[in-house]
């Protein structure tokens, strides 16, 4: 079910798939600047968890207002948690979204049950994975996630 979370003069698009078991997971997509592409990940776990996906400020169906700081993204996550009335949740993300999930967890440990960190790039300094990734991408190709909406370069620049 889709909901728009109103934060001051902004609307953030969210979608929740409720499994009715009480545990919640929020999934943060990468980019920054990409629309939501984590439906396939949601489908893997939505029979066991209430899964919330969202589109970051400036992306996809969320409002574009020019204020795309990391602090705003963390604050938006907290507003989403409050909107759904969640006491504690699992915060997860992919790529840049994994970094956002990590930083939210650091800022709000009392509201975070655990962290799901999928292919983020901010925890380690070992860059050998990048060489291996590019070699395999060149050799085997890469299936990119389908994007329903174009990326927002302004969000990407602010986030990076």
PyMOL commands that set and color helices and strands:
alter all, ss='L'
color gray80, all
select helices_A, chain A and resi 39-45+70-83+96-107+109-111+128-140+153-159
alter helices_A, ss='H'
color red, helices_A
select strands_A, chain A and resi 2-7+10-17+24-28+50-54+89-94+112-118
alter strands_A, ss='S'
color yellow, strands_A
deselect
rebuild
show_as cartoon
